[in-house]
Amino acid sequence: MFLLCLGISLATKEELGANGGYVLFPSNPTFESYNVVLSGGVVTRAAVVSVVITRPV
């Protein structure tokens, strides 16, 4: 399951579309999805808030 999640996260949109949304070993791995998620949006802010709240005092 972990490898499937990793493969999907590294695949391009075109490759996912061509393979029905499942790719175990992408032919051209890319970090595009990680750039989109971590580009300063809600996910980044939530991660910062979580670290600040849960840090030891």
ABEGO torsion letter per residue (X at the ends): XAAAAAAAAABBAAAAAAAGGBBABBABBBAAAAAAAAAGBAAAAAAAAAAAAABBX
